[in-house]
Amino acid sequence: MDPPQSPAPPEGIPDDDRIFPNVFVTVGTTSFDCLITWAQDQETTKQFKNLGVQGVKLQIGSSKLYNEGTRTFGNIPYEFYSYKSNLSEDYEWADLIIGHAGAGTVLDVLDRGKTLFVIPNESLMDNHQIELGEFIQSECYGYSSSLDKAHSMMSRIRRGGIQKFPSRNIQGFLEGVEETMNFDPIELMLAKSRDRRT
């Protein structure tokens, strides 16, 4: 089920509300080649041009289809890389961040007040990315859609279309996630940590 759509933007939004010179696309540590393919397809690059995009960085994770390097699509330079120990520099560089709906990525981006568009990786088993995307969308913290509707959602993205994330209220955010998604995110993180140690 797709998340609810954002309300239509108010009239008179300034043009620069839809200008995003730098775009960062991240898939996390897993493989999400469909998102990487989408990020460089003809329709996406056309939309990027309409958003004033001048550069795109793609963190490609464990992709088997794509390699690190620099390429150009629609006259826009793209930089591909697999991993970095810390993505903070790319988060700060970006005006728009597009990525999977991993909890760590979502919290890092929202805490910086960046415009976020999540496209859940629906191929992962037993993950909560779809529910987290629905929560972000319903609270107007960012945008979310399935991959097949991502071009349509891109046409709605704007800086002024989101609510500021209450960064000082991380516990409130986690409680909202728990209520919406019916699981305890802290317990999930602890369980993953225990699994890594065994």
C-alpha positions as CSV (number, residue, x, y, z in Angstrom):
1,M,0.0,0.0,0.0
2,D,1.4,3.4,-0.9
3,P,1.7,6.1,1.7
4,P,-0.7,9.0,1.7
5,Q,0.2,11.8,-0.6
6,S,1.5,15.2,0.6
7,P,-1.0,18.0,0.4
8,A,-0.7,20.2,-2.7
9,P,1.8,23.1,-2.2
10,P,0.3,26.5,-1.3
11,E,0.0,29.0,-4.1
12,G,2.9,31.5,-4.5
13,I,5.8,29.2,-3.5
14,P,8.9,30.9,-4.8
15,D,10.8,29.2,-7.6
16,D,13.9,28.6,-5.5
17,D,11.8,26.3,-3.3
18,R,12.2,23.8,-6.1
19,I,15.9,24.3,-6.7
20,F,18.2,21.5,-5.5
21,P,21.7,22.0,-7.0
22,N,23.3,18.9,-5.2
23,V,21.6,15.5,-4.9
24,F,22.8,12.6,-2.9
25,V,21.4,9.2,-3.5
26,T,22.1,6.5,-0.9
27,V,21.2,2.8,-0.7
28,G,22.9,1.9,2.6
29,T,25.0,-1.2,3.0
30,T,22.7,-3.5,1.0
31,S,22.1,-3.8,-2.8
32,F,19.3,-1.6,-4.2
33,D,20.3,-1.5,-7.9
34,C,16.7,-0.6,-9.0
35,L,17.1,2.8,-7.2
36,I,20.5,3.4,-8.8
37,T,19.1,2.6,-12.2
38,W,16.1,4.9,-11.5
39,A,18.5,7.7,-10.4
40,Q,20.1,7.8,-13.9
41,D,17.2,7.0,-16.2
42,Q,16.1,9.5,-18.8
43,E,13.0,10.7,-16.9
44,T,14.9,11.2,-13.7
45,T,17.6,13.2,-15.3
46,K,15.0,15.3,-17.0
47,Q,13.4,16.0,-13.6
48,F,16.8,16.7,-12.1
49,K,17.4,19.4,-14.8
50,N,14.1,21.0,-13.9
51,L,15.2,21.0,-10.2
52,G,18.4,22.8,-11.2
53,V,20.6,19.8,-10.2
54,Q,24.3,20.4,-11.0
55,G,25.8,17.3,-9.5
56,V,24.7,13.9,-8.2
57,K,26.5,11.6,-5.8
58,L,25.4,7.9,-5.6
59,Q,26.4,5.6,-2.7
60,I,25.8,2.3,-4.4
61,G,26.4,-0.1,-1.5
62,S,27.0,-3.8,-2.4
63,S,25.8,-3.3,-6.0
64,K,26.7,-6.0,-8.5
65,L,25.7,-4.0,-11.5
66,Y,27.4,-0.6,-10.9
67,N,31.0,0.3,-10.3
68,E,32.7,3.3,-8.6
69,G,33.6,6.2,-10.9
70,T,32.4,9.3,-12.5
71,R,29.9,9.4,-15.4
72,T,27.6,12.0,-17.0
73,F,23.8,11.6,-17.6
74,G,21.8,14.4,-19.2
75,N,24.8,16.7,-18.9
76,I,24.8,16.2,-15.1
77,P,28.0,14.8,-13.5
78,Y,27.4,11.7,-11.4
79,E,29.9,10.3,-8.9
80,F,29.4,6.6,-7.9
81,Y,31.0,5.1,-4.8
82,S,30.4,2.0,-2.7
83,Y,31.0,3.0,0.9
84,K,32.5,5.7,3.2
85,S,33.1,5.3,6.9
86,N,31.0,8.5,7.4
87,L,28.4,10.0,5.1
88,S,28.2,13.3,7.0
89,E,30.1,15.2,4.4
90,D,27.8,14.1,1.6
91,Y,24.7,14.8,3.8
92,E,25.9,18.4,4.3
93,W,26.8,18.8,0.6
94,A,23.4,17.7,-0.6
95,D,20.3,19.9,-0.9
96,L,18.1,16.9,-1.6
97,I,18.8,13.4,-0.3
98,I,17.1,10.4,-2.0
99,G,17.5,7.0,-0.4
100,H,16.2,3.8,1.0
101,A,14.2,4.1,4.2
102,G,16.8,2.7,6.6
103,A,16.3,4.1,10.1
104,G,19.9,5.3,10.5
105,T,19.8,7.2,7.2
106,V,16.4,8.7,8.0
107,L,17.5,10.0,11.4
108,D,20.8,11.4,10.1
109,V,19.2,13.3,7.3
110,L,16.2,14.7,9.2
111,D,18.4,15.8,12.1
112,R,20.2,18.0,9.6
113,G,17.0,19.6,8.3
114,K,17.6,18.4,4.8
115,T,14.9,17.6,2.2
116,L,14.4,13.9,2.2
117,F,12.8,11.6,-0.3
118,V,12.7,7.9,0.7
119,I,12.1,5.0,-1.7
120,P,11.8,1.9,0.4
121,N,13.7,-1.2,-0.7
122,E,10.8,-3.6,-0.9
123,S,13.0,-6.5,-1.9
124,L,14.4,-6.8,1.7
125,M,12.7,-9.4,3.8
126,D,11.4,-8.6,7.3
127,N,12.3,-4.9,7.0
128,H,10.3,-1.9,8.1
129,Q,11.3,0.5,5.4
130,I,7.8,0.8,3.9
131,E,6.2,1.5,7.3
132,L,9.0,4.1,8.1
133,G,8.4,5.7,4.8
134,E,4.7,5.9,5.6
135,F,5.5,7.5,9.0
136,I,7.8,10.1,7.4
137,Q,5.1,11.0,4.8
138,S,2.2,11.1,7.3
139,E,4.1,13.4,9.6
140,C,5.3,15.6,6.7
141,Y,9.0,15.2,7.6
142,G,9.8,14.2,4.1
143,Y,8.5,12.5,1.0
144,S,8.1,8.8,0.4
145,S,6.8,6.6,-2.5
146,S,7.3,3.2,-4.1
147,L,9.8,3.1,-6.9
148,D,7.2,2.8,-9.6
149,K,5.6,6.1,-8.4
150,A,8.9,7.9,-7.7
151,H,8.8,10.1,-10.8
152,S,5.3,11.4,-9.9
153,M,6.5,12.2,-6.3
154,M,9.5,14.0,-7.6
155,S,7.3,16.5,-9.3
156,R,5.9,17.4,-5.8
157,I,9.1,17.8,-3.9
158,R,9.9,21.3,-2.5
159,R,11.8,22.7,0.4
160,G,8.8,24.3,1.9
161,G,6.7,21.2,1.7
162,I,8.0,19.5,4.8
163,Q,7.8,20.1,8.6
164,K,11.0,20.7,10.6
165,F,12.0,17.5,12.3
166,P,12.0,17.9,16.2
167,S,15.7,17.0,16.6
168,R,15.6,17.6,20.3
169,N,12.7,15.1,20.7
170,I,14.4,11.9,19.4
171,Q,12.4,9.9,22.0
172,G,9.1,11.4,20.6
173,F,10.2,10.4,17.1
174,L,11.0,6.8,18.3
175,E,7.7,6.5,20.1
176,G,5.9,7.7,17.0
177,V,7.7,5.1,14.9
178,E,6.9,2.4,17.5
179,E,3.2,3.3,17.5
180,T,2.9,3.5,13.7
181,M,5.0,0.5,12.9
182,N,4.1,-1.7,15.8
183,F,7.6,-2.5,16.9
184,D,10.2,-1.1,19.3
185,P,13.0,0.5,17.2
186,I,15.4,0.5,20.2
187,E,14.8,-3.2,20.8
188,L,15.4,-3.9,17.1
189,M,18.7,-2.0,17.2
190,L,19.8,-3.9,20.3
191,A,18.8,-7.2,18.7
192,K,20.9,-6.4,15.6
193,S,23.8,-5.5,17.8
194,R,23.5,-8.8,19.7
195,D,23.3,-10.7,16.4
196,R,26.6,-9.1,15.2
197,R,28.4,-10.1,18.3
198,T,27.4,-13.8,18.0
